[in-house]
Amino acid sequence: MKRAALAAVLACAAALALPAPVAAAATTAANTTELKFAPTDDPQASPIWRKIRAGLFEGRPIADAPPGLLVLDAPRRAIDAAVVPVAIHTHLPAGSPVWVQRLVLVLDANPSPIVGIFGFTPDSGRADVETRVRVDAYGWIRAVAETSDGRLYAVTHFIKASGGCSAAPGGDAAAAAATLGRMRLRVEGDPQRGEPVAVQLAIQHPNDSGMVMDQLTRQYVPPHYVRQVRVSYDGRPVFTADVDFGIAENPNFRFYVQPHAGGELRATMVDTSDREFTVAQPLAASP
């Protein structure tokens, strides 16, 4: 039964709006989840990471990030494996002609290891993202940054948590269905022109992984999760997220926008049922 449910999960994962090599790497990696990882292991020797690296980055060199350029903030041991806070911060030298255009979050031991691919533009103002993830087993958590000139940088650390992808949801299923798709944008502080402002996007969605058994029916709840988020400001893209069920229930994303005199901040979410939801609000910066 569990194998059948996992196969369904992988089939849905392949439908993500990700490049084909990514889905292939994730599927192959998920077939090796019986591997055990330990903090003393060489993170570069992980067979799952090697497959993902070959499929997603096509053998391009990935350098260790210089101090401060790329920071991965995640607990060494999670309190709740189903809701683990993760933040990725970047900082390029002042006046740099390049920017970080993509961040990739990988959890080696998750059934679908590529948790999210986050996109940014110069209109983002700052390439940072914060969210909450599910961690299924002890293993390596990685962040890879790609700059606009094609360079890749990575940071890695070991995280101790287990069972996050098969944990039961925190709320009532009927209530979750009634509010599914509700979204809320919140701009933090008083936006100032020329200064990136933090924005939080909260999404009501169960993000069912397909690995949770209904205790009444003894059947697995079908996978149903957010797969893509697109955010624009004044009609120009500022943030994208291609994600899977590794993102926790009721996804929440914190990112940045470079505000100007005025415009509409618009966020659109698409889930694995191809249902699309949108929220928008004005955003103007003080002079």
Contacts in CASP RR format, 6 or more apart in sequence:
PFRMAT RR
TARGET T0000
AUTHOR 0000-0000-0000
METHOD contacts of the structure
MODEL  1
MKRAALAAVLACAAALALPAPVAAAATTAANTTELKFAPTDDPQASPIWR
KIRAGLFEGRPIADAPPGLLVLDAPRRAIDAAVVPVAIHTHLPAGSPVWV
QRLVLVLDANPSPIVGIFGFTPDSGRADVETRVRVDAYGWIRAVAETSDG
RLYAVTHFIKASGGCSAAPGGDAAAAAATLGRMRLRVEGDPQRGEPVAVQ
LAIQHPNDSGMVMDQLTRQYVPPHYVRQVRVSYDGRPVFTADVDFGIAEN
PNFRFYVQPHAGGELRATMVDTSDREFTVAQPLAASP
1 220 0 8 1.000
2 211 0 8 1.000
2 220 0 8 1.000
4 220 0 8 1.000
5 210 0 8 1.000
5 211 0 8 1.000
5 220 0 8 1.000
6 30 0 8 1.000
6 111 0 8 1.000
6 211 0 8 1.000
8 210 0 8 1.000
8 220 0 8 1.000
8 222 0 8 1.000
8 223 0 8 1.000
9 111 0 8 1.000
9 112 0 8 1.000
9 209 0 8 1.000
9 210 0 8 1.000
9 211 0 8 1.000
9 223 0 8 1.000
9 245 0 8 1.000
10 26 0 8 1.000
10 27 0 8 1.000
10 30 0 8 1.000
10 111 0 8 1.000
10 112 0 8 1.000
12 223 0 8 1.000
12 225 0 8 1.000
12 272 0 8 1.000
13 23 0 8 1.000
13 26 0 8 1.000
13 27 0 8 1.000
13 30 0 8 1.000
13 112 0 8 1.000
13 244 0 8 1.000
13 245 0 8 1.000
14 23 0 8 1.000
14 27 0 8 1.000
15 227 0 8 1.000
15 272 0 8 1.000
16 22 0 8 1.000
16 23 0 8 1.000
16 227 0 8 1.000
16 228 0 8 1.000
16 242 0 8 1.000
16 243 0 8 1.000
16 244 0 8 1.000
17 227 0 8 1.000
17 228 0 8 1.000
17 242 0 8 1.000
17 270 0 8 1.000
18 114 0 8 1.000
18 117 0 8 1.000
18 242 0 8 1.000
19 56 0 8 1.000
21 54 0 8 1.000
21 55 0 8 1.000
21 56 0 8 1.000
21 58 0 8 1.000
22 52 0 8 1.000
22 55 0 8 1.000
22 56 0 8 1.000
22 114 0 8 1.000
22 117 0 8 1.000
24 55 0 8 1.000
25 51 0 8 1.000
25 52 0 8 1.000
25 54 0 8 1.000
25 55 0 8 1.000
25 56 0 8 1.000
25 113 0 8 1.000
25 114 0 8 1.000
26 52 0 8 1.000
26 112 0 8 1.000
26 113 0 8 1.000
26 114 0 8 1.000
26 244 0 8 1.000
28 51 0 8 1.000
29 47 0 8 1.000
29 48 0 8 1.000
29 51 0 8 1.000
29 52 0 8 1.000
29 108 0 8 1.000
29 112 0 8 1.000
29 113 0 8 1.000
30 111 0 8 1.000
30 112 0 8 1.000
30 113 0 8 1.000
32 47 0 8 1.000
32 48 0 8 1.000
33 109 0 8 1.000
33 110 0 8 1.000
33 111 0 8 1.000
33 136 0 8 1.000
33 137 0 8 1.000
35 47 0 8 1.000
35 48 0 8 1.000
35 109 0 8 1.000
36 138 0 8 1.000
37 46 0 8 1.000
37 108 0 8 1.000
37 109 0 8 1.000
37 137 0 8 1.000
37 138 0 8 1.000
37 139 0 8 1.000
37 140 0 8 1.000
37 158 0 8 1.000
38 138 0 8 1.000
39 158 0 8 1.000
43 49 0 8 1.000
43 140 0 8 1.000
43 142 0 8 1.000
43 156 0 8 1.000
43 158 0 8 1.000
46 108 0 8 1.000
46 140 0 8 1.000
48 108 0 8 1.000
48 109 0 8 1.000
48 113 0 8 1.000
49 106 0 8 1.000
49 108 0 8 1.000
49 140 0 8 1.000
49 142 0 8 1.000
52 106 0 8 1.000
52 113 0 8 1.000
52 114 0 8 1.000
53 59 0 8 1.000
53 62 0 8 1.000
56 104 0 8 1.000
56 114 0 8 1.000
57 144 0 8 1.000
57 152 0 8 1.000
60 152 0 8 1.000
61 152 0 8 1.000
62 144 0 8 1.000
62 152 0 8 1.000
62 153 0 8 1.000
62 154 0 8 1.000
63 151 0 8 1.000
63 152 0 8 1.000
63 153 0 8 1.000
63 154 0 8 1.000
64 153 0 8 1.000
64 154 0 8 1.000
64 155 0 8 1.000
65 145 0 8 1.000
65 153 0 8 1.000
65 154 0 8 1.000
65 155 0 8 1.000
66 153 0 8 1.000
68 91 0 8 1.000
69 90 0 8 1.000
69 91 0 8 1.000
69 92 0 8 1.000
69 145 0 8 1.000
69 153 0 8 1.000
70 88 0 8 1.000
70 89 0 8 1.000
70 90 0 8 1.000
70 143 0 8 1.000
70 145 0 8 1.000
70 153 0 8 1.000
70 154 0 8 1.000
70 155 0 8 1.000
71 87 0 8 1.000
71 88 0 8 1.000
71 89 0 8 1.000
71 90 0 8 1.000
71 91 0 8 1.000
71 155 0 8 1.000
72 86 0 8 1.000
72 87 0 8 1.000
72 88 0 8 1.000
72 141 0 8 1.000
72 142 0 8 1.000
72 143 0 8 1.000
72 155 0 8 1.000
72 156 0 8 1.000
72 157 0 8 1.000
73 86 0 8 1.000
73 87 0 8 1.000
73 88 0 8 1.000
73 89 0 8 1.000
74 84 0 8 1.000
74 85 0 8 1.000
74 86 0 8 1.000
74 87 0 8 1.000
74 141 0 8 1.000
74 157 0 8 1.000
74 159 0 8 1.000
75 84 0 8 1.000
75 85 0 8 1.000
75 159 0 8 1.000
75 161 0 8 1.000
76 157 0 8 1.000
76 158 0 8 1.000
76 159 0 8 1.000
76 160 0 8 1.000
77 159 0 8 1.000
77 160 0 8 1.000
77 161 0 8 1.000
78 84 0 8 1.000
78 135 0 8 1.000
78 159 0 8 1.000
78 160 0 8 1.000
78 161 0 8 1.000
81 134 0 8 1.000
81 135 0 8 1.000
81 136 0 8 1.000
81 161 0 8 1.000
81 162 0 8 1.000
81 163 0 8 1.000
81 164 0 8 1.000
81 167 0 8 1.000
82 134 0 8 1.000
82 163 0 8 1.000
82 164 0 8 1.000
82 167 0 8 1.000
82 170 0 8 1.000
82 248 0 8 1.000
82 249 0 8 1.000
83 132 0 8 1.000
83 134 0 8 1.000
83 248 0 8 1.000
83 249 0 8 1.000
84 132 0 8 1.000
84 133 0 8 1.000
84 134 0 8 1.000
84 135 0 8 1.000
84 159 0 8 1.000
84 161 0 8 1.000
84 248 0 8 1.000
85 130 0 8 1.000
85 131 0 8 1.000
85 132 0 8 1.000
86 105 0 8 1.000
86 130 0 8 1.000
86 131 0 8 1.000
86 132 0 8 1.000
86 133 0 8 1.000
86 141 0 8 1.000
87 128 0 8 1.000
87 129 0 8 1.000
87 130 0 8 1.000
87 131 0 8 1.000
87 254 0 8 1.000
88 103 0 8 1.000
88 105 0 8 1.000
88 118 0 8 1.000
88 128 0 8 1.000
88 129 0 8 1.000
88 130 0 8 1.000
88 143 0 8 1.000
88 145 0 8 1.000
89 128 0 8 1.000
90 100 0 8 1.000
90 103 0 8 1.000
90 126 0 8 1.000
90 127 0 8 1.000
90 128 0 8 1.000
90 145 0 8 1.000
92 98 0 8 1.000
92 99 0 8 1.000
92 100 0 8 1.000
92 147 0 8 1.000
98 147 0 8 1.000
98 148 0 8 1.000
98 149 0 8 1.000
98 151 0 8 1.000
99 120 0 8 1.000
99 121 0 8 1.000
99 122 0 8 1.000
99 124 0 8 1.000
99 125 0 8 1.000
99 127 0 8 1.000
99 147 0 8 1.000
99 148 0 8 1.000
100 120 0 8 1.000
100 127 0 8 1.000
100 145 0 8 1.000
100 146 0 8 1.000
100 147 0 8 1.000
100 148 0 8 1.000
101 119 0 8 1.000
101 120 0 8 1.000
101 121 0 8 1.000
101 127 0 8 1.000
101 146 0 8 1.000
101 147 0 8 1.000
101 148 0 8 1.000
102 117 0 8 1.000
102 118 0 8 1.000
102 119 0 8 1.000
102 120 0 8 1.000
102 145 0 8 1.000
102 146 0 8 1.000
103 117 0 8 1.000
103 118 0 8 1.000
103 119 0 8 1.000
103 120 0 8 1.000
103 127 0 8 1.000
103 129 0 8 1.000
103 143 0 8 1.000
103 144 0 8 1.000
103 145 0 8 1.000
103 146 0 8 1.000
104 114 0 8 1.000
104 116 0 8 1.000
104 117 0 8 1.000
104 118 0 8 1.000
104 142 0 8 1.000
104 143 0 8 1.000
104 144 0 8 1.000
104 146 0 8 1.000
105 114 0 8 1.000
105 115 0 8 1.000
105 116 0 8 1.000
105 117 0 8 1.000
105 118 0 8 1.000
105 133 0 8 1.000
105 141 0 8 1.000
105 142 0 8 1.000
105 143 0 8 1.000
106 113 0 8 1.000
106 114 0 8 1.000
106 115 0 8 1.000
106 140 0 8 1.000
106 141 0 8 1.000
106 142 0 8 1.000
106 143 0 8 1.000
106 144 0 8 1.000
107 113 0 8 1.000
107 115 0 8 1.000
107 133 0 8 1.000
107 135 0 8 1.000
107 136 0 8 1.000
107 139 0 8 1.000
107 140 0 8 1.000
107 141 0 8 1.000
107 142 0 8 1.000
107 159 0 8 1.000
107 246 0 8 1.000
108 139 0 8 1.000
108 140 0 8 1.000
108 141 0 8 1.000
108 142 0 8 1.000
109 135 0 8 1.000
109 136 0 8 1.000
109 137 0 8 1.000
109 138 0 8 1.000
109 139 0 8 1.000
109 140 0 8 1.000
110 134 0 8 1.000
110 135 0 8 1.000
110 136 0 8 1.000
110 137 0 8 1.000
110 165 0 8 1.000
110 246 0 8 1.000
111 136 0 8 1.000
111 165 0 8 1.000
111 209 0 8 1.000
111 211 0 8 1.000
112 244 0 8 1.000
112 245 0 8 1.000
112 246 0 8 1.000
114 244 0 8 1.000
115 133 0 8 1.000
115 243 0 8 1.000
115 244 0 8 1.000
115 246 0 8 1.000
115 247 0 8 1.000
116 241 0 8 1.000
116 242 0 8 1.000
116 243 0 8 1.000
116 244 0 8 1.000
116 247 0 8 1.000
117 241 0 8 1.000
117 242 0 8 1.000
117 243 0 8 1.000
118 129 0 8 1.000
118 239 0 8 1.000
118 240 0 8 1.000
118 241 0 8 1.000
118 242 0 8 1.000
118 255 0 8 1.000
119 127 0 8 1.000
119 239 0 8 1.000
119 240 0 8 1.000
119 241 0 8 1.000
120 127 0 8 1.000
120 238 0 8 1.000
120 239 0 8 1.000
120 255 0 8 1.000
121 236 0 8 1.000
121 237 0 8 1.000
121 238 0 8 1.000
122 258 0 8 1.000
123 233 0 8 1.000
123 236 0 8 1.000
123 237 0 8 1.000
123 238 0 8 1.000
123 257 0 8 1.000
123 258 0 8 1.000
124 196 0 8 1.000
124 238 0 8 1.000
124 239 0 8 1.000
124 255 0 8 1.000
124 256 0 8 1.000
124 257 0 8 1.000
124 258 0 8 1.000
125 196 0 8 1.000
125 256 0 8 1.000
125 257 0 8 1.000
125 258 0 8 1.000
126 196 0 8 1.000
126 256 0 8 1.000
126 258 0 8 1.000
127 145 0 8 1.000
127 256 0 8 1.000
128 254 0 8 1.000
128 255 0 8 1.000
128 256 0 8 1.000
129 239 0 8 1.000
129 241 0 8 1.000
129 253 0 8 1.000
129 254 0 8 1.000
129 255 0 8 1.000
130 253 0 8 1.000
130 254 0 8 1.000
130 255 0 8 1.000
131 247 0 8 1.000
131 248 0 8 1.000
131 251 0 8 1.000
131 252 0 8 1.000
131 253 0 8 1.000
131 254 0 8 1.000
132 247 0 8 1.000
132 248 0 8 1.000
132 251 0 8 1.000
132 252 0 8 1.000
133 246 0 8 1.000
133 247 0 8 1.000
133 248 0 8 1.000
134 163 0 8 1.000
134 164 0 8 1.000
134 165 0 8 1.000
134 167 0 8 1.000
134 209 0 8 1.000
134 245 0 8 1.000
134 246 0 8 1.000
134 247 0 8 1.000
134 248 0 8 1.000
135 141 0 8 1.000
135 159 0 8 1.000
135 161 0 8 1.000
135 162 0 8 1.000
135 163 0 8 1.000
135 164 0 8 1.000
136 162 0 8 1.000
136 163 0 8 1.000
136 164 0 8 1.000
136 165 0 8 1.000
136 166 0 8 1.000
137 161 0 8 1.000
137 162 0 8 1.000
137 163 0 8 1.000
138 158 0 8 1.000
138 159 0 8 1.000
138 160 0 8 1.000
138 161 0 8 1.000
138 162 0 8 1.000
139 158 0 8 1.000
139 159 0 8 1.000
139 160 0 8 1.000
140 156 0 8 1.000
140 157 0 8 1.000
140 158 0 8 1.000
140 159 0 8 1.000
141 156 0 8 1.000
141 157 0 8 1.000
141 158 0 8 1.000
141 159 0 8 1.000
142 154 0 8 1.000
142 155 0 8 1.000
142 156 0 8 1.000
143 154 0 8 1.000
143 155 0 8 1.000
143 156 0 8 1.000
144 152 0 8 1.000
144 153 0 8 1.000
144 154 0 8 1.000
145 152 0 8 1.000
145 153 0 8 1.000
145 154 0 8 1.000
146 152 0 8 1.000
147 153 0 8 1.000
165 209 0 8 1.000
165 211 0 8 1.000
165 245 0 8 1.000
165 246 0 8 1.000
166 209 0 8 1.000
166 211 0 8 1.000
166 212 0 8 1.000
167 212 0 8 1.000
168 212 0 8 1.000
168 215 0 8 1.000
169 176 0 8 1.000
169 206 0 8 1.000
169 208 0 8 1.000
169 212 0 8 1.000
169 249 0 8 1.000
170 249 0 8 1.000
173 206 0 8 1.000
173 221 0 8 1.000
176 204 0 8 1.000
176 205 0 8 1.000
176 206 0 8 1.000
177 206 0 8 1.000
179 204 0 8 1.000
180 204 0 8 1.000
180 205 0 8 1.000
180 206 0 8 1.000
180 275 0 8 1.000
181 203 0 8 1.000
181 204 0 8 1.000
181 205 0 8 1.000
181 269 0 8 1.000
181 275 0 8 1.000
181 277 0 8 1.000
182 203 0 8 1.000
182 204 0 8 1.000
182 277 0 8 1.000
183 201 0 8 1.000
183 202 0 8 1.000
183 203 0 8 1.000
183 204 0 8 1.000
183 267 0 8 1.000
183 269 0 8 1.000
183 277 0 8 1.000
183 278 0 8 1.000
183 279 0 8 1.000
184 201 0 8 1.000
184 202 0 8 1.000
184 279 0 8 1.000
185 199 0 8 1.000
185 200 0 8 1.000
185 201 0 8 1.000
185 265 0 8 1.000
185 267 0 8 1.000
185 279 0 8 1.000
185 280 0 8 1.000
185 281 0 8 1.000
186 199 0 8 1.000
186 200 0 8 1.000
186 202 0 8 1.000
187 197 0 8 1.000
187 198 0 8 1.000
187 199 0 8 1.000
187 265 0 8 1.000
187 281 0 8 1.000
187 283 0 8 1.000
188 197 0 8 1.000
188 198 0 8 1.000
188 199 0 8 1.000
188 200 0 8 1.000
189 197 0 8 1.000
189 198 0 8 1.000
190 286 0 8 1.000
191 197 0 8 1.000
191 259 0 8 1.000
191 283 0 8 1.000
191 284 0 8 1.000
191 285 0 8 1.000
191 286 0 8 1.000
192 259 0 8 1.000
192 285 0 8 1.000
192 286 0 8 1.000
193 259 0 8 1.000
193 260 0 8 1.000
193 261 0 8 1.000
193 285 0 8 1.000
193 286 0 8 1.000
193 287 0 8 1.000
194 258 0 8 1.000
194 259 0 8 1.000
194 260 0 8 1.000
194 285 0 8 1.000
195 259 0 8 1.000
195 285 0 8 1.000
196 256 0 8 1.000
196 257 0 8 1.000
196 258 0 8 1.000
197 256 0 8 1.000
197 257 0 8 1.000
197 258 0 8 1.000
197 259 0 8 1.000
197 283 0 8 1.000
197 285 0 8 1.000
198 254 0 8 1.000
198 255 0 8 1.000
198 256 0 8 1.000
199 231 0 8 1.000
199 254 0 8 1.000
199 255 0 8 1.000
199 256 0 8 1.000
199 257 0 8 1.000
199 265 0 8 1.000
200 252 0 8 1.000
200 253 0 8 1.000
200 254 0 8 1.000
201 229 0 8 1.000
201 231 0 8 1.000
201 252 0 8 1.000
201 253 0 8 1.000
201 254 0 8 1.000
201 255 0 8 1.000
201 267 0 8 1.000
201 279 0 8 1.000
202 250 0 8 1.000
202 251 0 8 1.000
202 252 0 8 1.000
203 226 0 8 1.000
203 229 0 8 1.000
203 250 0 8 1.000
203 251 0 8 1.000
203 252 0 8 1.000
203 269 0 8 1.000
203 277 0 8 1.000
204 250 0 8 1.000
205 225 0 8 1.000
205 226 0 8 1.000
205 249 0 8 1.000
205 250 0 8 1.000
205 251 0 8 1.000
205 269 0 8 1.000
205 271 0 8 1.000
206 224 0 8 1.000
206 225 0 8 1.000
206 249 0 8 1.000
206 250 0 8 1.000
207 224 0 8 1.000
207 225 0 8 1.000
207 226 0 8 1.000
207 245 0 8 1.000
207 246 0 8 1.000
207 247 0 8 1.000
207 248 0 8 1.000
207 249 0 8 1.000
207 250 0 8 1.000
207 251 0 8 1.000
208 221 0 8 1.000
208 222 0 8 1.000
208 223 0 8 1.000
208 224 0 8 1.000
208 225 0 8 1.000
208 245 0 8 1.000
209 223 0 8 1.000
209 225 0 8 1.000
209 245 0 8 1.000
209 246 0 8 1.000
210 220 0 8 1.000
210 221 0 8 1.000
210 222 0 8 1.000
210 223 0 8 1.000
210 224 0 8 1.000
210 245 0 8 1.000
211 220 0 8 1.000
212 220 0 8 1.000
212 221 0 8 1.000
213 219 0 8 1.000
213 220 0 8 1.000
213 221 0 8 1.000
214 220 0 8 1.000
214 221 0 8 1.000
223 245 0 8 1.000
223 272 0 8 1.000
224 271 0 8 1.000
224 272 0 8 1.000
224 273 0 8 1.000
225 243 0 8 1.000
225 244 0 8 1.000
225 245 0 8 1.000
225 246 0 8 1.000
225 247 0 8 1.000
225 271 0 8 1.000
225 272 0 8 1.000
226 243 0 8 1.000
226 247 0 8 1.000
226 251 0 8 1.000
226 269 0 8 1.000
226 270 0 8 1.000
226 271 0 8 1.000
227 242 0 8 1.000
227 243 0 8 1.000
227 244 0 8 1.000
227 270 0 8 1.000
227 271 0 8 1.000
227 272 0 8 1.000
228 240 0 8 1.000
228 241 0 8 1.000
228 242 0 8 1.000
228 243 0 8 1.000
228 269 0 8 1.000
228 270 0 8 1.000
229 239 0 8 1.000
229 240 0 8 1.000
229 241 0 8 1.000
229 243 0 8 1.000
229 251 0 8 1.000
229 253 0 8 1.000
229 267 0 8 1.000
229 268 0 8 1.000
229 269 0 8 1.000
229 270 0 8 1.000
230 237 0 8 1.000
230 239 0 8 1.000
230 240 0 8 1.000
230 267 0 8 1.000
230 268 0 8 1.000
231 237 0 8 1.000
231 238 0 8 1.000
231 239 0 8 1.000
231 240 0 8 1.000
231 255 0 8 1.000
231 257 0 8 1.000
231 265 0 8 1.000
231 266 0 8 1.000
231 267 0 8 1.000
231 268 0 8 1.000
232 238 0 8 1.000
232 265 0 8 1.000
232 266 0 8 1.000
233 257 0 8 1.000
233 258 0 8 1.000
233 259 0 8 1.000
233 263 0 8 1.000
233 264 0 8 1.000
233 265 0 8 1.000
233 266 0 8 1.000
233 283 0 8 1.000
234 260 0 8 1.000
234 262 0 8 1.000
234 263 0 8 1.000
234 264 0 8 1.000
235 264 0 8 1.000
235 266 0 8 1.000
238 255 0 8 1.000
238 257 0 8 1.000
238 258 0 8 1.000
239 253 0 8 1.000
239 255 0 8 1.000
239 257 0 8 1.000
241 253 0 8 1.000
243 251 0 8 1.000
257 265 0 8 1.000
257 283 0 8 1.000
259 283 0 8 1.000
259 284 0 8 1.000
259 285 0 8 1.000
260 284 0 8 1.000
260 285 0 8 1.000
261 284 0 8 1.000
261 285 0 8 1.000
262 282 0 8 1.000
262 283 0 8 1.000
262 284 0 8 1.000
262 285 0 8 1.000
263 282 0 8 1.000
263 283 0 8 1.000
263 284 0 8 1.000
264 280 0 8 1.000
264 281 0 8 1.000
264 282 0 8 1.000
264 283 0 8 1.000
265 280 0 8 1.000
265 281 0 8 1.000
265 282 0 8 1.000
265 283 0 8 1.000
266 278 0 8 1.000
266 279 0 8 1.000
266 280 0 8 1.000
267 278 0 8 1.000
267 279 0 8 1.000
267 280 0 8 1.000
268 276 0 8 1.000
268 277 0 8 1.000
268 278 0 8 1.000
269 276 0 8 1.000
269 277 0 8 1.000
269 278 0 8 1.000
270 276 0 8 1.000
END
